[in-house]
Amino acid sequence: MPEPPAARRRYVTVCVLFWLPIGLAIAPLILLLTERGLTLAAIAGCFAAHSLTAAALELPTGGLADVIGRRAVLAAAGVSNLAALVLVALGTSPWQLGLGMALMGAGRALSSGPAEAWYVDTVHARCGPDAELRTGLARGASAISGALAGGTLLGGALPWLLGLGPDLGGRLGAATSGLVLPLSVPLLLGAAVEVAFVLYALTALPEPPRPAATLRGVLRDVPATVAGGLRLGGRDALVRRVLLGAAGAGSALAVVELLTPGRTAAVTGAPESGAVLFALLACAGFACSAVGSHLAPRAARLAGGAERAVLAGLAAAAGGLLLLGATAAAGGPGPAVLAATGFGLVYLGRGAAGPNENELMHRRVGGSGRATALSVQSLALQLSAALTGSVAGLLPPGPLPWLLGGAAMLAAALLWSGRGGRRTPTAPSGGDGPASPRVDVRSING
């Protein structure tokens, strides 16, 4: 049975409103921190504060969304990001900027899971547990990538446009006592969008009534839900493949994000022009991810099932990384075209695999643990990205770091080989979810 269009529209809108401010901050963020006087080591410390906060809160916030509800946690994510963007846009001291980055990490952790869990809960409540989910999940993933692509372009263009006028940037800083720089404007615009996100999350995402949450109940139920989510990843083979697929994607994306800026600078011959090329490539990557996510349902139909579609998508992404590795030491227009093709394949393949992976996972996880399972998936991606990025940074320049990411993605793809021929009698038309019943994450503890 198809999912209700209204739920899909609201889910897509929430995705756009949350991720557009993140996209607006991508291009100006490091330059803004530099303008505020931070050294490279201090900037690295700010990003470490972001990553460590997100990793530490990932599972507790997922459990919180399963215990007290999706809407409240989504609103908290928006408030945290709102405070973070204002602090980073206007902060002048290292502690203010570091706190802003930590709050941004908290917002990232709070947001990973509740919106998608709300969408799946709503579809199951209205259409039954066998309702088709893949199309809505694909539209949401496309919306996220599109918001990041558009935000990256707008966030990079706004400071440049503000600098076109005669000393406009200087006058802007003087009028605000140096608090607002041209590089601050995209972040302040993102903060305004966050206000809209919080209001929309509170008013447009109805949930079934829940028992009134008490502090004692939250302290009891959240750890139990988190522990159940971790056990589910170890006990359920299909969920374990989804988590390992996320880990492979994290490794691949870490390598791409770490090595591509230096490669674009080498192509253009200067760091400044290399940064512009990287911004364009990042936007193109998000666009490829949006296209891949949009095509995910069709990929499942053409491949003969969601598991085969995941295999094809991850294999395509691995092939893209191998192309990037093969052309790492080569120059000229031909290798550059091949490298750009490989870059696009990484995002296109990952975009096509993601919605199919998540639909399979939602068929194995009950509503009381859905946000926790998504948080475990996000944590697997983040931890593998941190580990692989650290290792890749120690490897000598050339093909080897790229091949490390390609090997991780290929290993994730091979987990799905030989799995596509099985179909479940309870799956909706066009799907191939597993035959065994869904698992309530908290029930595993008992």
C-alpha positions as CSV (number, residue, x, y, z in Angstrom):
1,M,0.0,0.0,0.0
2,P,1.5,3.4,-0.9
3,E,2.2,5.9,1.9
4,P,0.1,9.0,2.5
5,P,1.3,12.0,0.4
6,A,0.8,14.4,3.2
7,A,3.2,12.5,5.5
8,R,5.8,12.4,2.7
9,R,5.5,16.2,2.1
10,R,5.9,17.0,5.7
11,Y,8.9,14.7,6.0
12,V,10.5,16.3,3.0
13,T,9.9,19.8,4.3
14,V,11.4,18.9,7.7
15,C,14.5,17.5,5.9
16,V,14.9,20.7,3.8
17,L,14.4,23.1,6.7
18,F,17.0,21.3,9.0
19,W,19.7,20.7,6.4
20,L,19.6,24.0,4.5
21,P,21.3,25.9,7.4
22,I,24.0,23.3,7.5
23,G,24.6,23.8,3.8
24,L,24.7,27.5,4.3
25,A,27.6,27.1,6.8
26,I,29.7,24.7,4.8
27,A,31.5,27.2,2.5
28,P,32.2,30.1,4.9
29,L,32.8,28.3,8.2
30,I,36.5,27.7,8.1
31,L,37.2,31.1,6.6
32,L,35.1,32.8,9.2
33,L,37.0,31.0,12.0
34,T,40.2,32.2,10.4
35,E,38.9,35.8,10.2
36,R,38.2,35.6,13.9
37,G,41.9,34.9,14.6
38,L,41.8,31.2,15.2
39,T,44.9,29.2,14.3
40,L,44.7,26.0,12.3
41,A,45.2,24.0,15.5
42,A,42.3,26.0,17.2
43,I,40.1,25.3,14.2
44,A,40.8,21.6,14.4
45,G,39.9,21.8,18.1
46,C,36.6,23.4,17.3
47,F,35.8,20.6,14.8
48,A,36.9,18.0,17.4
49,A,34.4,19.5,19.9
50,H,31.7,19.1,17.2
51,S,32.6,15.5,16.4
52,L,33.1,14.4,20.0
53,T,29.8,16.0,21.2
54,A,27.9,14.4,18.3
55,A,29.4,10.9,19.0
56,A,28.8,11.2,22.8
57,L,25.2,12.2,22.4
58,E,24.2,10.1,19.4
59,L,22.8,7.0,21.2
60,P,21.3,8.8,24.2
61,T,19.4,11.3,22.0
62,G,18.1,8.5,19.8
63,G,16.8,6.7,22.9
64,L,15.3,10.0,24.1
65,A,13.3,10.3,20.8
66,D,12.0,6.8,21.3
67,V,10.9,7.5,24.9
68,I,9.5,11.1,24.9
69,G,8.6,11.5,21.2
70,R,10.0,12.6,17.9
71,R,8.7,16.1,17.7
72,A,10.2,17.4,21.0
73,V,13.7,16.0,20.1
74,L,13.5,17.6,16.6
75,A,12.6,20.9,18.1
76,A,15.5,20.6,20.6
77,A,17.8,19.9,17.6
78,G,16.6,23.1,15.9
79,V,17.1,25.2,19.1
80,S,20.6,23.8,19.5
81,N,21.6,24.6,15.9
82,L,20.0,28.0,16.2
83,A,22.2,28.8,19.2
84,A,25.2,27.3,17.5
85,L,24.9,29.3,14.3
86,V,24.4,32.6,16.2
87,L,27.4,31.9,18.4
88,V,29.7,31.0,15.5
89,A,28.5,33.9,13.4
90,L,28.9,36.5,16.1
91,G,31.5,35.0,18.5
92,T,34.9,36.6,18.7
93,S,36.6,34.5,21.3
94,P,37.8,30.9,21.0
95,W,35.6,29.6,23.8
96,Q,32.5,31.1,22.1
97,L,33.4,29.6,18.8
98,G,34.2,26.2,20.4
99,L,30.9,26.2,22.3
100,G,29.1,27.0,19.1
101,M,30.7,24.1,17.3
102,A,29.9,21.8,20.3
103,L,26.2,22.9,20.2
104,M,26.2,22.2,16.4
105,G,27.4,18.7,17.2
106,A,24.6,18.3,19.8
107,G,22.1,19.4,17.2
108,R,23.5,16.9,14.7
109,A,23.0,14.1,17.3
110,L,19.5,15.2,18.2
111,S,18.4,15.3,14.6
112,S,19.7,11.8,13.5
113,G,16.7,9.6,13.5
114,P,13.5,11.4,14.8
115,A,12.3,12.8,11.5
116,E,12.7,9.5,9.6
117,A,11.2,7.6,12.6
118,W,8.2,10.0,12.6
119,Y,7.6,9.4,8.9
120,V,7.8,5.6,9.3
121,D,5.6,5.6,12.4
122,T,3.0,7.8,10.6
123,V,2.9,5.6,7.5
124,H,2.7,2.4,9.5
125,A,-0.1,3.9,11.7
126,R,-2.2,4.9,8.6
127,C,-1.4,2.2,6.1
128,G,-0.2,-0.8,8.1
129,P,3.2,-2.4,8.7
130,D,3.5,-3.6,5.0
131,A,3.1,-0.1,3.6
132,E,5.7,0.9,0.9
133,L,8.4,3.1,2.5
134,R,11.1,3.3,-0.1
135,T,9.7,6.2,-2.2
136,G,9.2,8.5,0.8
137,L,12.7,7.7,2.2
138,A,14.2,8.3,-1.2
139,R,12.4,11.7,-1.4
140,G,13.7,12.6,2.0
141,A,17.3,11.7,1.2
142,S,17.0,13.7,-2.1
143,A,15.7,16.7,-0.2
144,I,18.6,16.5,2.3
145,S,21.1,16.4,-0.6
146,G,19.3,19.2,-2.5
147,A,19.2,21.4,0.6
148,L,23.0,20.9,1.2
149,A,23.8,21.6,-2.5
150,G,21.7,24.7,-2.6
151,G,22.9,25.9,0.8
152,T,26.5,25.4,-0.2
153,L,26.1,27.5,-3.3
154,L,24.2,30.2,-1.5
155,G,26.6,30.2,1.5
156,G,29.6,30.6,-0.8
157,A,28.0,33.3,-3.0
158,L,26.6,35.6,-0.3
159,P,30.0,36.7,1.2
160,W,31.3,37.2,-2.3
161,L,28.3,39.3,-3.3
162,L,28.6,41.4,-0.2
163,G,32.2,42.1,-1.0
164,L,31.4,43.4,-4.5
165,G,30.3,46.8,-3.3
166,P,33.0,49.4,-2.5
167,D,34.1,48.5,1.0
168,L,30.7,47.0,1.7
169,G,32.2,44.3,4.0
170,G,34.1,47.0,6.0
171,R,31.0,49.1,6.4
172,L,29.0,46.1,7.5
173,G,31.6,45.2,10.2
174,A,31.9,48.8,11.3
175,A,28.1,49.2,11.7
176,T,28.0,46.1,13.9
177,S,31.2,46.8,15.9
178,G,32.9,44.0,14.0
179,L,30.5,41.3,15.1
180,V,28.9,40.8,11.7
181,L,31.3,40.1,8.9
182,P,30.3,39.2,5.3
183,L,31.2,35.6,6.2
184,S,28.8,35.7,9.1
185,V,25.8,36.4,6.9
186,P,25.1,32.9,5.6
187,L,25.2,31.5,9.2
188,L,22.7,34.2,10.4
189,L,20.5,33.4,7.5
190,G,20.7,29.8,8.5
191,A,19.7,30.8,12.1
192,A,16.6,32.4,10.7
193,V,15.7,29.2,8.8
194,E,16.2,27.2,12.1
195,V,13.4,29.3,13.7
196,A,11.1,28.2,10.9
197,F,12.3,24.6,11.4
198,V,11.4,24.6,15.1
199,L,8.0,26.1,14.5
200,Y,7.3,23.6,11.7
201,A,8.4,20.6,13.8
202,L,6.2,21.7,16.7
203,T,3.1,22.3,14.6
204,A,3.2,20.1,11.5
205,L,4.3,16.7,12.9
206,P,1.4,15.2,14.9
207,E,2.2,12.2,17.0
208,P,-0.1,9.7,18.9
209,P,-0.5,10.5,22.6
210,R,2.3,9.2,24.8
211,P,2.3,8.7,28.5
212,A,3.6,11.7,30.4
213,A,7.4,11.5,30.6
214,T,8.9,11.7,34.1
215,L,12.6,12.2,34.8
216,R,12.7,8.8,36.6
217,G,11.1,7.1,33.6
218,V,13.4,8.8,31.1
219,L,16.5,7.8,33.1
220,R,15.2,4.2,33.2
221,D,13.9,3.8,29.7
222,V,16.6,5.7,27.6
223,P,19.5,3.5,28.7
224,A,17.4,0.4,28.2
225,T,16.4,1.5,24.7
226,V,20.0,2.3,23.8
227,A,21.2,-1.1,25.1
228,G,18.5,-2.8,23.1
229,G,19.6,-1.0,19.9
230,L,23.2,-2.1,20.3
231,R,22.1,-5.7,21.0
232,L,19.9,-5.6,17.9
233,G,22.9,-4.7,15.7
234,G,24.7,-7.8,17.1
235,R,21.8,-10.2,16.9
236,D,20.1,-9.4,13.6
237,A,22.1,-10.2,10.5
238,L,20.3,-7.8,8.2
239,V,20.5,-4.9,10.6
240,R,24.2,-5.7,11.1
241,R,24.7,-5.5,7.3
242,V,23.0,-2.1,7.3
243,L,25.3,-0.8,10.1
244,L,28.4,-2.2,8.4
245,G,27.3,-0.6,5.2
246,A,27.1,2.8,7.0
247,A,30.6,2.2,8.4
248,G,31.9,1.6,4.8
249,A,30.2,4.7,3.6
250,G,31.8,6.7,6.5
251,S,35.2,5.5,5.6
252,A,34.7,6.4,1.9
253,L,33.3,9.8,2.6
254,A,36.1,10.6,5.1
255,V,38.7,9.9,2.5
256,V,36.9,11.9,-0.1
257,E,36.4,14.9,2.1
258,L,40.0,14.8,3.5
259,L,41.8,14.5,0.2
260,T,39.7,16.3,-2.4
261,P,40.6,19.9,-1.3
262,G,44.3,19.3,-1.7
263,R,43.7,17.6,-5.1
264,T,41.6,20.5,-6.4
265,A,44.3,23.0,-5.3
266,A,46.9,21.0,-7.2
267,V,44.7,21.0,-10.3
268,T,44.1,24.8,-10.2
269,G,47.6,25.7,-9.0
270,A,46.5,27.9,-6.0
271,P,44.6,27.3,-2.7
272,E,42.1,30.1,-3.4
273,S,41.0,28.8,-6.8
274,G,41.2,25.2,-5.5
275,A,38.7,26.1,-2.7
276,V,36.3,27.5,-5.3
277,L,36.6,24.3,-7.4
278,F,36.1,22.2,-4.2
279,A,32.9,24.1,-3.4
280,L,31.6,23.4,-6.9
281,L,32.5,19.7,-6.6
282,A,30.8,19.5,-3.2
283,C,27.7,21.0,-4.7
284,A,27.9,18.5,-7.6
285,G,28.4,15.6,-5.1
286,F,25.3,16.6,-3.2
287,A,23.4,16.8,-6.4
288,C,24.5,13.4,-7.5
289,S,23.5,12.1,-4.1
290,A,20.0,13.6,-4.5
291,V,19.7,12.0,-8.0
292,G,20.8,8.6,-6.6
293,S,18.3,8.8,-3.7
294,H,15.5,9.9,-6.1
295,L,16.3,6.8,-8.3
296,A,16.5,4.4,-5.4
297,P,13.0,2.9,-5.8
298,R,13.6,2.4,-9.6
299,A,17.0,0.9,-8.8
300,A,15.3,-1.7,-6.5
301,R,12.8,-2.5,-9.3
302,L,15.4,-2.9,-11.9
303,A,17.7,-4.9,-9.7
304,G,15.0,-7.2,-8.5
305,G,14.9,-6.2,-4.9
306,A,16.2,-3.7,-2.3
307,E,19.2,-5.9,-1.3
308,R,20.4,-6.2,-4.9
309,A,20.0,-2.4,-5.3
310,V,22.1,-1.8,-2.2
311,L,24.8,-4.1,-3.6
312,A,24.8,-2.2,-6.9
313,G,24.8,1.2,-5.3
314,L,27.7,0.4,-2.9
315,A,29.6,-1.3,-5.7
316,A,29.3,1.8,-7.9
317,A,30.5,4.0,-5.0
318,A,33.5,1.7,-4.5
319,G,34.2,1.9,-8.2
320,G,34.2,5.7,-8.0
321,L,36.8,5.6,-5.2
322,L,39.0,3.2,-7.2
323,L,38.8,5.6,-10.2
324,L,39.9,8.4,-7.9
325,G,42.8,6.3,-6.7
326,A,43.8,5.2,-10.2
327,T,44.1,8.9,-11.3
328,A,45.7,10.2,-8.1
329,A,49.2,10.4,-9.6
330,A,48.2,11.4,-13.1
331,G,47.8,14.8,-14.7
332,G,46.0,16.1,-17.7
333,P,42.4,16.5,-18.8
334,G,41.7,12.8,-19.3
335,P,42.6,11.8,-15.7
336,A,40.8,14.9,-14.4
337,V,37.6,13.8,-16.2
338,L,37.9,10.3,-14.9
339,A,38.5,11.6,-11.4
340,A,35.4,13.8,-11.6
341,T,33.4,10.8,-12.8
342,G,34.7,8.8,-9.9
343,F,33.7,11.6,-7.5
344,G,30.2,11.6,-8.8
345,L,29.9,7.8,-8.7
346,V,30.7,7.8,-5.0
347,Y,27.8,10.1,-4.2
348,L,25.4,8.7,-6.8
349,G,26.0,5.1,-5.6
350,R,25.7,5.9,-1.9
351,G,22.6,8.0,-2.6
352,A,20.9,5.0,-4.4
353,A,21.8,2.5,-1.6
354,G,20.8,4.6,1.4
355,P,16.9,4.5,1.1
356,N,16.9,0.9,0.2
357,E,19.1,0.0,3.3
358,N,16.9,2.0,5.6
359,E,13.7,0.5,4.3
360,L,15.1,-3.0,5.0
361,M,16.1,-1.9,8.5
362,H,12.7,-0.4,9.3
363,R,11.1,-3.7,8.6
364,R,13.2,-5.3,11.4
365,V,12.9,-2.6,14.0
366,G,9.7,-1.8,16.0
367,G,8.5,1.8,16.6
368,S,9.7,2.0,20.2
369,G,13.3,1.6,19.0
370,R,13.3,3.1,15.5
371,A,15.2,6.4,16.3
372,T,17.7,4.5,18.4
373,A,18.5,2.2,15.5
374,L,19.0,5.2,13.2
375,S,21.3,6.7,15.8
376,V,23.4,3.5,15.9
377,Q,23.6,3.6,12.2
378,S,24.8,7.3,12.3
379,L,27.3,6.5,15.0
380,A,28.7,3.6,12.9
381,L,29.3,6.1,10.1
382,Q,30.9,8.7,12.3
383,L,33.2,6.4,14.1
384,S,34.4,4.7,10.9
385,A,34.9,8.1,9.3
386,A,37.0,9.3,12.2
387,L,39.2,6.1,12.2
388,T,39.7,6.0,8.5
389,G,40.4,9.7,8.2
390,S,43.1,9.4,10.8
391,V,44.7,6.4,9.1
392,A,44.4,8.0,5.6
393,G,46.1,11.2,6.9
394,L,49.2,9.1,7.9
395,L,49.5,7.4,4.5
396,P,51.9,8.7,1.8
397,P,50.2,10.9,-0.9
398,G,49.1,9.0,-4.0
399,P,46.6,6.2,-4.7
400,L,46.9,4.4,-1.4
401,P,44.6,6.6,0.8
402,W,42.0,6.5,-1.9
403,L,42.3,2.7,-2.2
404,L,41.7,2.4,1.6
405,G,38.3,4.1,1.3
406,G,37.5,2.1,-1.8
407,A,38.4,-1.2,-0.1
408,A,36.1,-0.3,2.9
409,M,33.2,0.5,0.5
410,L,33.8,-2.6,-1.6
411,A,33.8,-4.7,1.6
412,A,30.5,-3.2,2.6
413,A,29.1,-4.0,-0.9
414,L,30.2,-7.6,-0.7
415,L,28.2,-8.1,2.5
416,W,25.1,-7.9,0.3
417,S,26.3,-10.3,-2.4
418,G,24.1,-13.4,-2.8
419,R,21.3,-11.8,-0.8
420,G,19.1,-10.4,-3.5
421,G,17.2,-13.5,-4.5
422,R,15.2,-13.9,-1.3
423,R,11.8,-12.3,-1.0
424,T,9.4,-12.1,1.9
425,P,5.8,-13.0,1.6
426,T,4.9,-10.0,3.8
427,A,6.7,-7.4,1.8
428,P,4.7,-4.8,-0.1
429,S,4.5,-4.9,-3.9
430,G,7.9,-4.2,-5.3
431,G,9.7,-4.7,-2.0
432,D,11.7,-7.5,-0.6
433,G,11.8,-7.0,3.1
434,P,12.9,-9.8,5.4
435,A,10.4,-12.6,6.3
436,S,11.0,-12.5,10.1
437,P,9.0,-10.2,12.2
438,R,10.1,-6.7,13.2
439,V,11.9,-6.4,16.5
440,D,11.0,-4.0,19.3
441,V,14.4,-2.8,20.5
442,R,13.4,-2.5,24.1
443,S,11.9,-6.0,24.2
444,I,15.4,-7.5,23.7
445,N,16.4,-6.4,27.2
446,G,13.8,-8.7,28.7
